[in-house]
Every structure is written in C-alpha cells, then in structure tokens.
Amino acid sequence: MKYIYGILLSIANFCKRFYYVNKTIFLKILNLYSWLIFSKEHTSFSFKLSEKNKLFILQNLYSDFGINMNHVNDILNFSDYIKLKKPFFSSINPKTVDVNFNVNFDYTILVLTFLKNSETNFIYEFGFNQGRLALLLNKYQKYEKDIKFKYYGVDINKRKGGLYQSQNNLDTDYINLHFVDLNYFLKKHFDYDKFSKSILISSTHEKTSENSLFNYLSENNTYPEIIISDNIREDSAYVNFIKKNNIYYSSIYCFEDLSQNHQPLYIGISKKLSQTTSSE
C-alpha cells in the first residue's frame, strides 16, 4: 500500500513541477514579446531597478565605500522622476530608432554617487549607452547647481548619443560627446592630471578598445581615482590592470532587470586607496 502511495506522490510532484515549468515559460514568453513590441533596444540594454536591487546598492555602497545611504537614496529617487521627451519621429529617426526612452539609469547611478561623494570633477566614459549618463548628469546639474564636473564621452558610433541628443536644453560647456576612435581620443585629448583625478567608465564592449585603454593608462603611469567597468572576466584588461596595480579597493555590483528579460549585469568598481591606507 505504501508503494502505491509513494507512486501517487511521485505523480503529484511531477504534475506540480510540470505546472511550474509551463507557467514560468508562459510568463517568460509573455514578458519577452512585450519587450519585443514596446522596447527599441537591440544590443546594449538599460535596466529598470527593483526595490530589492536599490536596497542592495544602498547597503553595499555604505559598507564598501562609506557612502551615506540617504545621499544614494536621494539620487535614486531623483532619477526615477526625471522627465524625458520622446520626439514624434523617434521611431524612424536613425539616431533614436533603437533608443529606450524610459528612465532606466541602472549603473550610471554609481557615477553620480561617486561624483557627489568624492573630490573628483572629471568623468571619462569610453563607450556610452545612448548618452544615458550624460543625460543623467545634465538633469542633475540643473537640479543641484552647486555640483561641478566635466564629462567626456567617447564612442566611434555616431548613433550612440541618440537619447541625450534627442532632449532639449543640452549644455555643451561641461558635457562633451566625442564620436571618435578611442585611440585617437587618447592621443589628442589625454591629460595626465585630469585622468588621474577622474571617474573612468570602461564600457566599450570591444576587447581591442578595452585593451588599448588600460595599456595606455599603464604606459603613462596614470591611475584614475575611480574605475567602473562592465567587464569583470578574469582575463579582462580592467581586472588585469587592477591586479597589476595594487592601489585599489574593488567590489562587484549586480544589477537585475526588473522585467527579467535579460541576464543580470555585473559591474566592477575600483576606488584608489588613500596614501595612508596603501602604506598600511
């Protein structure tokens, strides 16, 4: 009798798993087709953060870098209520045809957080996602006029600034987009003092460019104050640069897509140690 009961339990467990698997597949397909229809992105994706993900960021920025959680929470709240204008012909304009006009600032929040909580005024972004960071900085400077910075975005693809360039009231005094090759920019615009005091974002999505960037920094003995990278593989140029130069404290942050349509995004953050800390 007990074996019959066991067989019935086994069948019931299989039915429950069968229901769970098919329900999960159905919801996943529904979400994906919703994204297919309503989203325009196709290569680099922007994430809407969940409340759980925001809490993770708040707690870890405090524990890793001593950044006040209220300061970060203010930035998160600010970014959620930014108003973006969607041009009427955006769906057929070559510059905006693949632009997501939702206020998904995901890991760009980290840049603004460190800008607010350090003495760094220079920001270099190599490989920018539709000018999303530039737009966030532009909006925040209008919100808090005391904040001072110079932003340099570098990407050879002239369509990558579509989101930023589609908006009104852009400021070219402190935000500069350079649609040039990374090596060309480094040769023409490299400034040791600025780079050494900068927040540097490496998101080129291209191995050769990333290698060129960190090789150039090494050759010129240049160590940015903060480095943020979306390539944390063991063999990446970013990881090798940090390992080679034992002057950084590093941590990894996970950004999850609220709609769960995309794989989580892992971001490496490295902050240069103070002279006192490194001597100890």
C-alpha positions as CSV (number, residue, x, y, z in Angstrom):
1,M,0.0,0.0,0.0
2,K,2.8,2.4,0.9
3,Y,4.4,1.9,-2.6
4,I,1.1,2.9,-4.2
5,Y,1.0,6.0,-2.0
6,G,4.6,6.7,-3.0
7,I,3.8,6.4,-6.7
8,L,0.8,8.7,-6.3
9,L,3.1,11.3,-4.5
10,S,5.6,11.0,-7.3
11,I,3.0,11.6,-10.0
12,A,1.6,14.6,-8.0
13,N,5.1,16.1,-7.6
14,F,5.7,15.7,-11.4
15,C,2.4,17.4,-12.1
16,K,3.3,20.3,-9.8
17,R,6.7,20.7,-11.5
18,F,5.1,20.4,-14.9
19,Y,2.7,23.2,-14.0
20,Y,5.5,25.3,-12.6
21,V,7.7,24.9,-15.7
22,N,5.0,25.7,-18.1
23,K,3.7,28.7,-16.1
24,T,7.3,30.0,-15.9
25,I,7.8,29.5,-19.7
26,F,4.5,31.2,-20.5
27,L,5.2,34.3,-18.3
28,K,8.7,34.5,-19.7
29,I,7.4,34.4,-23.3
30,L,4.8,37.0,-22.4
31,N,7.5,39.3,-21.0
32,L,9.8,38.8,-23.9
33,Y,7.2,39.5,-26.5
34,S,6.1,42.6,-24.6
35,W,9.7,43.7,-24.7
36,L,10.0,42.9,-28.4
37,I,7.0,45.1,-29.2
38,F,7.5,48.0,-26.8
39,S,11.3,48.3,-26.4
40,K,13.6,49.6,-29.1
41,E,16.9,48.4,-27.7
42,H,18.7,45.6,-29.5
43,T,22.4,45.4,-28.4
44,S,23.0,47.3,-25.1
45,F,20.1,47.2,-22.7
46,S,19.1,49.6,-19.9
47,F,17.6,48.2,-16.7
48,K,14.8,49.4,-14.5
49,L,15.9,48.6,-11.0
50,S,13.7,46.8,-8.5
51,E,13.3,48.0,-4.9
52,K,15.4,45.0,-3.8
53,N,18.2,45.9,-6.2
54,K,18.1,49.5,-4.9
55,L,18.4,48.3,-1.3
56,F,21.4,46.2,-2.3
57,I,23.1,49.2,-3.8
58,L,22.3,51.4,-0.8
59,Q,23.7,48.9,1.7
60,N,26.8,47.9,-0.3
61,L,27.9,51.5,-1.2
62,Y,27.7,52.2,2.5
63,S,29.6,49.1,3.6
64,D,32.2,49.1,0.8
65,F,32.9,52.9,0.4
66,G,31.2,54.5,3.5
67,I,28.8,56.5,1.3
68,N,25.8,57.8,3.2
69,M,22.7,55.8,2.3
70,N,20.4,58.8,2.4
71,H,22.6,60.5,-0.3
72,V,22.3,57.5,-2.6
73,N,18.6,57.2,-1.9
74,D,18.1,60.8,-2.9
75,I,19.9,60.2,-6.2
76,L,17.8,57.0,-6.9
77,N,14.6,58.9,-6.2
78,F,15.7,61.8,-8.4
79,S,16.5,59.5,-11.3
80,D,13.0,57.8,-11.1
81,Y,11.2,61.1,-11.6
82,I,13.2,62.5,-14.5
83,K,11.0,63.6,-17.4
84,L,12.2,62.5,-20.8
85,K,10.8,63.9,-24.1
86,K,10.1,61.4,-26.8
87,P,10.4,63.1,-30.2
88,F,7.4,62.5,-32.5
89,F,9.5,60.8,-35.2
90,S,11.8,58.9,-32.9
91,S,10.7,55.5,-34.2
92,I,12.0,56.3,-37.7
93,N,14.9,58.7,-36.9
94,P,18.1,56.8,-37.4
95,K,19.6,58.3,-34.2
96,T,16.7,57.2,-32.0
97,V,15.2,54.2,-33.7
98,D,16.8,51.9,-31.1
99,V,16.5,54.2,-28.1
100,N,14.6,53.3,-24.9
101,F,13.0,56.5,-23.6
102,N,12.3,55.0,-20.2
103,V,14.2,56.5,-17.2
104,N,16.4,53.4,-16.8
105,F,19.7,54.7,-15.5
106,D,20.9,51.4,-13.9
107,Y,24.6,51.6,-13.1
108,T,25.0,55.2,-14.2
109,I,23.7,55.9,-10.7
110,L,27.1,54.8,-9.4
111,V,28.9,57.5,-11.3
112,L,26.7,60.3,-10.0
113,T,27.0,58.8,-6.5
114,F,30.8,58.9,-6.6
115,L,30.8,62.3,-8.2
116,K,28.8,63.6,-5.2
117,N,30.9,61.8,-2.6
118,S,34.4,62.4,-3.8
119,E,36.7,65.3,-4.8
120,T,36.7,64.1,-8.4
121,N,35.4,66.5,-11.0
122,F,36.3,64.8,-14.3
123,I,34.4,61.9,-15.9
124,Y,35.5,59.9,-18.8
125,E,33.2,57.3,-20.3
126,F,34.6,55.1,-23.1
127,G,31.6,53.5,-24.9
128,F,28.4,55.2,-23.9
129,N,24.9,53.8,-23.9
130,Q,22.8,56.4,-25.9
131,G,24.3,59.1,-23.8
132,R,22.3,58.0,-20.8
133,L,25.0,59.0,-18.3
134,A,25.4,62.4,-20.0
135,L,21.7,62.9,-19.7
136,L,21.6,62.0,-16.0
137,L,24.4,64.4,-15.3
138,N,22.8,67.2,-17.3
139,K,19.5,66.8,-15.4
140,Y,21.2,66.6,-12.0
141,Q,23.2,69.7,-12.6
142,K,20.0,71.7,-13.3
143,Y,18.6,70.2,-10.1
144,E,21.6,70.9,-7.9
145,K,23.6,73.8,-9.4
146,D,26.4,73.6,-7.0
147,I,27.7,70.3,-8.5
148,K,30.7,70.9,-10.8
149,F,32.1,68.4,-13.3
150,K,33.5,67.9,-16.8
151,Y,32.2,64.9,-18.7
152,Y,33.9,63.4,-21.8
153,G,32.1,60.6,-23.6
154,V,33.9,58.7,-26.3
155,D,32.3,56.3,-28.8
156,I,33.1,55.9,-32.5
157,N,29.4,55.1,-33.3
158,K,27.7,58.4,-34.1
159,R,24.3,56.9,-33.3
160,K,25.2,56.1,-29.7
161,G,24.3,59.5,-28.3
162,G,20.7,59.3,-29.5
163,L,18.9,59.6,-26.2
164,Y,21.0,62.5,-24.9
165,Q,20.9,64.4,-28.2
166,S,17.1,64.0,-28.6
167,Q,16.4,66.1,-25.5
168,N,16.1,69.9,-25.2
169,N,18.3,72.3,-23.2
170,L,21.6,70.5,-23.6
171,D,24.7,72.0,-22.1
172,T,27.9,71.7,-24.1
173,D,30.0,73.7,-21.6
174,Y,30.5,70.7,-19.2
175,I,29.3,67.7,-21.3
176,N,31.3,66.7,-24.3
177,L,30.5,63.8,-26.7
178,H,33.3,62.7,-28.9
179,F,32.4,60.4,-31.8
180,V,35.9,59.3,-32.5
181,D,38.1,56.2,-32.1
182,L,39.3,55.6,-28.6
183,N,43.0,55.7,-29.5
184,Y,42.5,58.9,-31.4
185,F,40.9,60.5,-28.4
186,L,43.7,59.4,-26.1
187,K,46.4,60.7,-28.3
188,K,44.6,64.1,-28.9
189,H,42.9,64.7,-25.5
190,F,44.9,62.8,-22.9
191,D,45.6,65.0,-19.8
192,Y,47.6,63.2,-17.0
193,D,46.2,65.4,-14.2
194,K,42.6,65.1,-15.4
195,F,42.7,61.4,-15.9
196,S,44.4,60.8,-12.5
197,K,41.6,62.7,-10.8
198,S,38.8,61.2,-12.8
199,I,36.0,58.7,-12.6
200,L,36.7,56.5,-15.6
201,I,34.0,54.2,-17.1
202,S,35.1,51.4,-19.4
203,S,32.1,50.0,-21.3
204,T,33.4,49.7,-24.8
205,H,32.0,46.2,-25.3
206,E,35.0,45.6,-27.5
207,K,38.1,43.8,-26.4
208,T,40.7,45.6,-28.5
209,S,39.5,49.0,-27.4
210,E,39.4,48.0,-23.7
211,N,43.0,46.6,-24.0
212,S,44.1,49.8,-25.7
213,L,42.6,51.9,-22.9
214,F,44.2,50.1,-20.0
215,N,47.5,49.7,-21.8
216,Y,47.6,53.4,-22.4
217,L,47.0,54.1,-18.7
218,S,49.7,51.7,-17.7
219,E,52.2,53.1,-20.2
220,N,51.6,56.6,-18.9
221,N,51.5,55.6,-15.2
222,T,48.0,57.0,-14.9
223,Y,45.7,55.8,-12.2
224,P,42.1,57.2,-12.2
225,E,40.6,57.9,-8.8
226,I,37.7,55.6,-9.6
227,I,37.3,53.0,-12.3
228,I,33.9,51.4,-13.3
229,S,33.8,48.6,-15.7
230,D,31.2,46.2,-17.2
231,N,33.8,43.6,-18.0
232,I,34.8,41.7,-14.9
233,R,36.0,38.5,-16.5
234,E,39.2,37.1,-15.0
235,D,41.1,37.9,-18.3
236,S,39.7,41.3,-18.9
237,A,42.0,44.3,-19.3
238,Y,40.2,46.0,-16.3
239,V,40.8,43.1,-14.0
240,N,44.4,42.7,-15.1
241,F,45.0,46.5,-14.6
242,I,43.6,46.3,-11.0
243,K,45.6,43.2,-10.1
244,K,48.8,44.7,-11.5
245,N,48.4,48.0,-9.6
246,N,47.7,47.1,-6.0
247,I,46.4,50.5,-5.1
248,Y,42.7,50.0,-5.5
249,Y,39.9,48.6,-3.3
250,S,37.4,46.8,-5.6
251,S,33.9,45.4,-5.4
252,I,31.4,43.9,-7.7
253,Y,27.8,45.1,-8.0
254,C,24.9,43.2,-9.6
255,F,22.1,45.0,-11.5
256,E,19.0,43.0,-12.2
257,D,16.4,43.7,-14.9
258,L,13.1,44.2,-13.2
259,S,11.3,42.6,-16.2
260,Q,13.7,39.7,-16.0
261,N,14.1,39.7,-19.8
262,H,17.9,40.0,-19.6
263,Q,20.7,38.4,-17.7
264,P,21.9,40.4,-14.7
265,L,24.6,43.0,-15.3
266,Y,27.8,42.8,-13.2
267,I,29.7,46.0,-12.7
268,G,33.2,46.3,-11.2
269,I,34.0,49.3,-9.1
270,S,37.6,50.1,-8.1
271,K,38.4,53.1,-5.8
272,K,42.0,54.3,-5.4
273,L,43.3,53.8,-1.9
274,S,44.5,56.8,0.1
275,Q,48.2,57.1,0.7
276,T,47.7,56.4,4.3
277,T,45.7,53.2,3.6
278,S,48.0,51.9,1.0
279,S,51.1,52.4,3.2
280,E,49.5,50.4,5.9
